[in-house]
Amino acid sequence: MNYIGVWIDLREAIIVKGKTLEEQTISKISSNIDVGNVKGGSGSSTPYGPQDAVSERKFLEKKNHELKDYYDRVAEQVVGADVLLLSGPAETKNKLSEDLQSRHEFRNTSIHQETVDNMTDNQFKALVREFVSNN
């Protein structure tokens, strides 16, 4: 059985791969997503003059494009898994699950989700080992 565990949030994804419980490899993918606030805009030198505002629509469009790229990079690393555990503290794992289920490469993959907070690499490896041994 080929299993993969992914801990994911908006900053990085930690991927644990293995074929047996004793063999596990770990890798990380940085998201490169700008999670800050909308920046920019300028005021006029005259009082109550026109102002140049930053388009929130363009900011959100850029963020969605960066998310899609992030999910594509994670998907490349997890193709071929029989069992896939997605975990993390927020909604990112849910969005990744939806993205993966929409791809035909994952139609035979058993995808599970678990909400967990921040973990060290060894804690996550132990979580994946425990999940695989119970399933």
MILOBA-447223 format. One line per field, with one value per atom (N, C-alpha, C): residue number from 1; atom name; residue in three letters; x, y, z negated. Coordinates in Angstrom, 3 decimals, decimal comma. Layout:
residues N
resi c(NUM:...) $
name c(CA:...) $
resn c(ALA:...) $
px c(X:...) $
py c(Y:...) $
pz c(Z:...) $
***
This chain:
residues 135
resi c(1:1:1:2:2:2:3:3:3:4:4:4:5:5:5:6:6:6:7:7:7:8:8:8:9:9:9:10:10:10:11:11:11:12:12:12:13:13:13:14:14:14:15:15:15:16:16:16:17:17:17:18:18:18:19:19:19:20:20:20:21:21:21:22:22:22:23:23:23:24:24:24:25:25:25:26:26:26:27:27:27:28:28:28:29:29:29:30:30:30:31:31:31:32:32:32:33:33:33:34:34:34:35:35:35:36:36:36:37:37:37:38:38:38:39:39:39:40:40:40:41:41:41:42:42:42:43:43:43:44:44:44:45:45:45:46:46:46:47:47:47:48:48:48:49:49:49:50:50:50:51:51:51:52:52:52:53:53:53:54:54:54:55:55:55:56:56:56:57:57:57:58:58:58:59:59:59:60:60:60:61:61:61:62:62:62:63:63:63:64:64:64:65:65:65:66:66:66:67:67:67:68:68:68:69:69:69:70:70:70:71:71:71:72:72:72:73:73:73:74:74:74:75:75:75:76:76:76:77:77:77:78:78:78:79:79:79:80:80:80:81:81:81:82:82:82:83:83:83:84:84:84:85:85:85:86:86:86:87:87:87:88:88:88:89:89:89:90:90:90:91:91:91:92:92:92:93:93:93:94:94:94:95:95:95:96:96:96:97:97:97:98:98:98:99:99:99:100:100:100:101:101:101:102:102:102:103:103:103:104:104:104:105:105:105:106:106:106:107:107:107:108:108:108:109:109:109:110:110:110:111:111:111:112:112:112:113:113:113:114:114:114:115:115:115:116:116:116:117:117:117:118:118:118:119:119:119:120:120:120:121:121:121:122:122:122:123:123:123:124:124:124:125:125:125:126:126:126:127:127:127:128:128:128:129:129:129:130:130:130:131:131:131:132:132:132:133:133:133:134:134:134:135:135:135) $
name c(N:CA:C:N:CA:C:N:CA:C:N:CA:C:N:CA:C:N:CA:C:N:CA:C:N:CA:C:N:CA:C:N:CA:C:N:CA:C:N:CA:C:N:CA:C:N:CA:C:N:CA:C:N:CA:C:N:CA:C:N:CA:C:N:CA:C:N:CA:C:N:CA:C:N:CA:C:N:CA:C:N:CA:C:N:CA:C:N:CA:C:N:CA:C:N:CA:C:N:CA:C:N:CA:C:N:CA:C:N:CA:C:N:CA:C:N:CA:C:N:CA:C:N:CA:C:N:CA:C:N:CA:C:N:CA:C:N:CA:C:N:CA:C:N:CA:C:N:CA:C:N:CA:C:N:CA:C:N:CA:C:N:CA:C:N:CA:C:N:CA:C:N:CA:C:N:CA:C:N:CA:C:N:CA:C:N:CA:C:N:CA:C:N:CA:C:N:CA:C:N:CA:C:N:CA:C:N:CA:C:N:CA:C:N:CA:C:N:CA:C:N:CA:C:N:CA:C:N:CA:C:N:CA:C:N:CA:C:N:CA:C:N:CA:C:N:CA:C:N:CA:C:N:CA:C:N:CA:C:N:CA:C:N:CA:C:N:CA:C:N:CA:C:N:CA:C:N:CA:C:N:CA:C:N:CA:C:N:CA:C:N:CA:C:N:CA:C:N:CA:C:N:CA:C:N:CA:C:N:CA:C:N:CA:C:N:CA:C:N:CA:C:N:CA:C:N:CA:C:N:CA:C:N:CA:C:N:CA:C:N:CA:C:N:CA:C:N:CA:C:N:CA:C:N:CA:C:N:CA:C:N:CA:C:N:CA:C:N:CA:C:N:CA:C:N:CA:C:N:CA:C:N:CA:C:N:CA:C:N:CA:C:N:CA:C:N:CA:C:N:CA:C:N:CA:C:N:CA:C:N:CA:C:N:CA:C:N:CA:C:N:CA:C:N:CA:C:N:CA:C:N:CA:C:N:CA:C:N:CA:C:N:CA:C:N:CA:C:N:CA:C:N:CA:C:N:CA:C:N:CA:C:N:CA:C:N:CA:C:N:CA:C) $
resn c(MET:MET:MET:ASN:ASN:ASN:TYR:TYR:TYR:ILE:ILE:ILE:GLY:GLY:GLY:VAL:VAL:VAL:TRP:TRP:TRP:ILE:ILE:ILE:ASP:ASP:ASP:LEU:LEU:LEU:ARG:ARG:ARG:GLU:GLU:GLU:ALA:ALA:ALA:ILE:ILE:ILE:ILE:ILE:ILE:VAL:VAL:VAL:LYS:LYS:LYS:GLY:GLY:GLY:LYS:LYS:LYS:THR:THR:THR:LEU:LEU:LEU:GLU:GLU:GLU:GLU:GLU:GLU:GLN:GLN:GLN:THR:THR:THR:ILE:ILE:ILE:SER:SER:SER:LYS:LYS:LYS:ILE:ILE:ILE:SER:SER:SER:SER:SER:SER:ASN:ASN:ASN:ILE:ILE:ILE:ASP:ASP:ASP:VAL:VAL:VAL:GLY:GLY:GLY:ASN:ASN:ASN:VAL:VAL:VAL:LYS:LYS:LYS:GLY:GLY:GLY:GLY:GLY:GLY:SER:SER:SER:GLY:GLY:GLY:SER:SER:SER:SER:SER:SER:THR:THR:THR:PRO:PRO:PRO:TYR:TYR:TYR:GLY:GLY:GLY:PRO:PRO:PRO:GLN:GLN:GLN:ASP:ASP:ASP:ALA:ALA:ALA:VAL:VAL:VAL:SER:SER:SER:GLU:GLU:GLU:ARG:ARG:ARG:LYS:LYS:LYS:PHE:PHE:PHE:LEU:LEU:LEU:GLU:GLU:GLU:LYS:LYS:LYS:LYS:LYS:LYS:ASN:ASN:ASN:HIS:HIS:HIS:GLU:GLU:GLU:LEU:LEU:LEU:LYS:LYS:LYS:ASP:ASP:ASP:TYR:TYR:TYR:TYR:TYR:TYR:ASP:ASP:ASP:ARG:ARG:ARG:VAL:VAL:VAL:ALA:ALA:ALA:GLU:GLU:GLU:GLN:GLN:GLN:VAL:VAL:VAL:VAL:VAL:VAL:GLY:GLY:GLY:ALA:ALA:ALA:ASP:ASP:ASP:VAL:VAL:VAL:LEU:LEU:LEU:LEU:LEU:LEU:LEU:LEU:LEU:SER:SER:SER:GLY:GLY:GLY:PRO:PRO:PRO:ALA:ALA:ALA:GLU:GLU:GLU:THR:THR:THR:LYS:LYS:LYS:ASN:ASN:ASN:LYS:LYS:LYS:LEU:LEU:LEU:SER:SER:SER:GLU:GLU:GLU:ASP:ASP:ASP:LEU:LEU:LEU:GLN:GLN:GLN:SER:SER:SER:ARG:ARG:ARG:HIS:HIS:HIS:GLU:GLU:GLU:PHE:PHE:PHE:ARG:ARG:ARG:ASN:ASN:ASN:THR:THR:THR:SER:SER:SER:ILE:ILE:ILE:HIS:HIS:HIS:GLN:GLN:GLN:GLU:GLU:GLU:THR:THR:THR:VAL:VAL:VAL:ASP:ASP:ASP:ASN:ASN:ASN:MET:MET:MET:THR:THR:THR:ASP:ASP:ASP:ASN:ASN:ASN:GLN:GLN:GLN:PHE:PHE:PHE:LYS:LYS:LYS:ALA:ALA:ALA:LEU:LEU:LEU:VAL:VAL:VAL:ARG:ARG:ARG:GLU:GLU:GLU:PHE:PHE:PHE:VAL:VAL:VAL:SER:SER:SER:ASN:ASN:ASN:ASN:ASN:ASN) $
px c(0,846:0,000:0,893:0,575:1,318:0,504:1,043:0,305:1,079:0,313:0,902:0,099:0,799:0,169:0,609:-0,338:-0,034:-0,559:0,339:-0,067:0,074:-1,025:-0,994:-1,641:-1,044:-1,665:-1,251:-1,516:-1,231:0,260:1,095:2,529:3,305:3,012:3,770:2,977:3,458:2,901:4,034:3,748:4,697:4,135:4,932:4,461:5,273:4,559:5,187:4,722:5,695:5,391:5,959:5,276:5,790:5,064:5,740:5,116:4,906:5,778:5,622:5,691:5,317:5,340:6,757:7,743:9,120:9,794:9,382:9,980:9,120:9,653:8,944:9,929:9,533:10,321:9,486:10,158:9,453:10,000:9,091:9,492:8,573:9,018:8,255:8,109:6,963:6,698:6,272:6,962:6,599:5,529:4,547:3,423:3,731:4,572:4,877:3,625:2,644:1,406:1,540:1,175:1,178:-0,089:0,046:-1,110:-1,338:-0,653:-0,789:-2,061:-2,157:-3,303:-3,074:-4,175:-4,076:-3,179:-2,196:-1,250:-1,388:-0,939:-0,881:-1,931:-2,165:-3,081:-2,317:-2,851:-2,188:-3,225:-2,879:-3,762:-3,330:-4,108:-3,814:-3,076:-2,314:-1,615:-2,559:-3,702:-4,683:-5,671:-6,092:-7,059:-8,358:-8,855:-10,099:-10,043:-8,852:-8,682:-8,928:-8,820:-9,056:-7,990:-8,392:-7,475:-7,431:-6,283:-6,085:-6,168:-7,154:-7,345:-6,850:-6,451:-6,038:-7,287:-7,387:-8,541:-8,462:-9,439:-9,476:-9,725:-10,463:-10,747:-9,441:-8,540:-7,260:-6,408:-6,458:-5,710:-6,219:-7,549:-8,130:-7,885:-7,933:-7,662:-6,228:-5,295:-3,890:-3,727:-4,392:-4,291:-4,876:-6,014:-6,613:-5,704:-5,037:-4,102:-2,914:-2,406:-1,298:-1,727:-2,962:-3,476:-3,552:-4,064:-4,185:-2,813:-1,829:-0,458:0,087:-0,197:0,232:-0,395:-1,699:-2,381:-1,837:-1,497:-0,923:0,417:1,251:2,566:2,415:1,447:1,207:0,659:-0,264:-0,862:0,194:1,187:2,269:3,013:3,126:3,875:3,072:1,746:0,927:0,232:0,493:-0,097:0,393:-0,498:-0,138:-0,377:-0,902:-1,166:-2,439:-2,402:-3,617:-4,455:-3,782:-4,432:-3,767:-4,590:-4,079:-4,733:-3,894:-4,369:-4,042:-5,073:-4,891:-5,177:-4,237:-4,436:-3,903:-4,331:-3,907:-4,879:-4,544:-5,355:-6,532:-6,591:-7,583:-8,301:-8,902:-9,688:-8,844:-7,563:-6,723:-6,794:-6,843:-6,926:-8,238:-9,332:-10,626:-10,613:-10,022:-9,933:-9,036:-7,944:-7,067:-7,804:-8,575:-9,346:-10,324:-11,029:-11,958:-11,213:-10,043:-9,247:-8,796:-8,318:-7,836:-8,970:-10,123:-11,254:-11,802:-11,538:-11,992:-11,052:-9,893:-8,919:-9,096:-9,013:-9,249:-8,102:-6,900:-5,792:-6,058:-6,991:-7,250:-8,587:-9,185:-10,501:-10,436:-9,271:-9,122:-8,396:-8,129:-7,414:-8,402:-8,161:-8,975:-8,439:-9,233:-8,791:-9,491:-8,700:-9,218:-8,728:-9,518:-9,135:-9,136:-8,207:-8,138:-7,645:-8,356:-7,969:-6,973:-5,789:-4,752:-4,084:-3,525:-2,823:-1,389:-0,570:0,834:1,525:2,357:3,054:4,500:5,358:6,727:6,716:7,817:7,905:7,732:8,374:8,270:6,868:6,192:4,814:3,908:4,126:3,294:3,587:4,861:5,200:4,519:4,494:3,829:2,324:1,725:0,290:-0,046:0,774:0,555:0,721:1,753:1,967:0,759:0,260:-0,913:-2,136:-2,346:-3,494:-3,438:-2,270:-2,122:-2,315:-1,795:-1,943:-3,384:-4,181:-5,593:-6,516:-6,017:-6,886:-6,442) $
py c(-1,178:0,000:1,244:2,156:3,405:4,498:5,052:6,072:7,376:8,477:9,808:10,622:11,359:12,296:13,708:14,647:16,041:16,912:17,672:18,720:20,018:20,797:21,967:23,174:24,334:25,620:26,597:27,873:28,842:29,135:28,712:28,980:27,841:26,593:25,456:24,169:23,186:21,833:20,888:20,003:18,973:17,645:16,910:15,682:14,505:13,505:12,274:11,147:10,447:9,351:8,060:6,962:5,668:4,513:3,372:2,139:1,188:1,314:0,553:1,537:1,094:1,973:2,341:1,510:1,788:2,773:2,760:3,640:4,882:6,024:7,277:8,333:9,070:10,208:11,462:12,562:13,808:14,891:15,707:16,837:18,018:19,202:20,420:21,236:21,900:22,798:24,133:25,186:26,532:27,077:27,799:28,253:29,502:30,387:31,671:32,528:32,370:33,153:34,385:35,530:36,779:36,800:36,573:36,521:37,844:38,889:40,202:40,909:42,141:42,962:43,652:44,215:44,971:46,168:46,359:47,448:48,415:49,622:50,571:51,652:52,292:53,413:54,681:55,789:57,055:58,154:59,133:60,284:61,410:62,456:63,615:64,657:65,517:66,573:67,714:67,757:68,780:68,211:69,020:68,519:68,076:66,950:66,379:66,105:65,894:65,624:64,159:63,771:62,377:61,451:60,222:59,238:58,018:57,399:56,194:55,010:54,156:53,014:51,732:50,778:49,479:48,621:47,927:47,081:45,805:45,614:44,406:43,173:43,366:42,269:41,728:42,614:42,172:41,462:41,958:41,327:39,900:39,726:38,403:37,469:38,023:37,221:36,701:37,549:37,141:36,063:36,228:35,237:33,891:33,903:32,659:31,967:32,739:32,170:31,534:32,195:31,646:30,363:30,330:29,122:27,958:28,212:27,169:26,605:27,480:27,042:26,189:26,595:25,859:24,464:24,380:23,085:22,197:22,788:22,006:21,406:22,195:21,687:20,573:20,689:19,632:18,389:18,580:17,450:16,641:17,323:16,619:15,676:16,055:15,243:14,065:14,122:13,085:12,161:12,328:11,446:10,024:9,072:7,674:7,101:7,903:7,391:6,550:5,434:4,647:5,266:5,736:6,384:7,736:8,776:10,126:10,754:11,179:11,870:13,340:14,186:15,635:16,180:16,926:17,491:18,905:19,644:21,020:21,754:22,998:23,722:24,496:24,677:25,610:25,011:25,877:25,475:25,029:25,251:24,939:23,459:22,594:21,157:20,804:21,496:21,242:21,669:22,820:23,309:22,398:21,921:20,990:19,691:19,200:17,977:18,136:19,258:19,520:19,549:20,199:20,295:18,909:18,088:16,759:15,858:15,933:15,095:15,458:16,679:17,083:16,594:16,079:15,587:14,090:13,666:12,240:11,347:11,894:11,086:10,553:11,183:10,812:10,096:9,606:8,968:7,648:6,983:5,719:5,896:7,144:7,421:7,634:6,982:7,174:8,406:9,499:10,760:10,956:11,166:11,402:12,754:13,369:14,667:14,595:15,337:15,427:16,820:17,460:18,784:18,654:19,204:19,216:20,582:20,954:22,229:22,055:23,055:22,978:21,806:21,102:19,930:19,977:19,324:19,147:18,058:17,947:16,926:15,523:15,251:13,927:13,645:14,652:14,460:14,123:14,799:14,517:13,129:12,732:11,381:10,331:10,583:9,648:9,621:10,780:10,837:10,039:10,170:9,415:7,927:7,537:6,129:5,557:6,313:5,869:5,750:6,715:6,675:5,448:5,169:4,024:2,714:2,596:1,357:1,103:2,148:1,982:1,776:1,974:1,804:0,656) $
pz c(0,000:0,000:0,000:0,862:0,977:0,280:-0,787:-1,527:-1,564:-1,657:-1,752:-2,754:-3,601:-4,524:-4,177:-4,182:-3,864:-4,994:-5,615:-6,557:-5,790:-5,718:-4,849:-5,509:-5,298:-5,622:-4,530:-4,711:-3,652:-3,475:-4,422:-4,307:-3,676:-4,092:-3,575:-3,682:-2,933:-2,995:-3,374:-4,320:-4,721:-4,219:-3,455:-2,814:-3,337:-3,868:-4,351:-3,435:-2,822:-1,907:-2,467:-2,166:-2,591:-1,949:-1,889:-1,429:-2,608:-3,618:-4,854:-6,016:-7,192:-8,357:-8,780:-8,433:-8,819:-7,870:-6,608:-5,604:-5,423:-5,778:-5,562:-5,090:-4,058:-3,613:-3,810:-4,067:-4,327:-3,401:-2,881:-2,044:-2,352:-1,953:-2,233:-0,959:-0,844:0,274:-0,306:0,073:-0,364:0,578:0,025:0,837:1,650:1,148:1,798:1,996:1,132:1,216:0,341:0,890:0,133:-0,724:-2,023:-2,914:-3,632:-3,193:-3,823:-3,389:-3,788:-3,437:-2,105:-1,564:-0,328:-0,574:0,316:0,152:1,317:1,102:2,199:2,093:3,201:3,217:2,888:3,293:2,994:2,874:2,124:1,965:2,883:2,901:3,737:2,898:3,575:2,842:2,464:3,108:2,760:1,757:0,786:-0,188:0,491:0,083:0,598:2,096:2,622:4,046:4,353:5,612:6,005:5,416:5,179:4,620:5,525:5,549:6,339:5,391:5,563:4,675:5,350:4,550:5,054:5,205:6,316:6,576:5,734:4,883:4,063:4,936:6,008:6,932:7,524:7,924:8,486:7,435:6,203:5,119:4,878:4,823:4,592:5,778:6,971:8,163:8,141:7,743:7,637:6,576:5,431:4,362:4,809:5,505:5,992:7,003:7,849:8,813:8,091:7,052:6,270:5,549:5,029:4,371:5,361:6,562:7,573:7,924:8,059:8,339:7,190:5,961:4,753:4,747:5,002:5,032:6,148:7,297:8,393:7,999:7,297:6,875:5,843:4,940:3,952:4,654:5,596:6,315:7,072:7,641:8,339:7,408:6,136:5,171:4,617:4,703:4,075:5,073:6,366:7,373:7,132:7,228:7,078:5,698:4,791:3,441:3,442:2,700:2,494:1,389:0,343:-0,795:-1,003:-1,144:-1,309:-2,530:-3,488:-4,686:-4,545:-4,544:-4,497:-5,881:-6,413:-7,740:-7,767:-8,775:-8,934:-9,829:-10,171:-11,146:-10,558:-9,250:-8,707:-7,499:-6,710:-5,555:-4,364:-4,394:-3,241:-2,887:-3,885:-3,612:-2,927:-3,293:-2,660:-1,191:-0,922:0,455:1,288:0,695:1,403:1,696:0,739:0,940:2,098:2,156:3,260:4,588:4,598:5,819:6,279:5,347:5,716:6,186:5,541:5,933:7,306:7,753:9,089:10,193:9,823:10,808:11,023:12,259:12,535:12,046:11,813:11,313:9,906:9,188:7,792:7,609:8,683:8,553:7,784:7,775:7,035:5,709:5,319:4,083:2,949:1,837:0,639:-0,104:-0,129:-0,727:-2,065:-3,115:-4,465:-4,951:-5,834:-6,389:-7,908:-8,498:-9,954:-10,332:-11,256:-11,708:-12,858:-12,647:-13,679:-13,663:-14,792:-14,894:-14,401:-14,594:-14,174:-14,848:-14,077:-14,573:-14,099:-14,862:-14,395:-13,323:-12,600:-11,557:-12,132:-13,266:-13,880:-14,399:-14,943:-15,395:-14,217:-13,092:-11,928:-11,357:-11,329:-10,874:-11,757:-13,071:-13,995:-13,750:-13,476:-13,170:-11,926:-10,900:-9,655:-9,900:-10,646:-10,987:-11,731:-12,715:-13,489:-12,597:-11,698:-10,798:-9,895:-9,332:-8,419:-9,163:-10,379:-11,129:-11,567:-11,701:-12,098:-10,909:-9,705:-8,518:-7,660) $
***
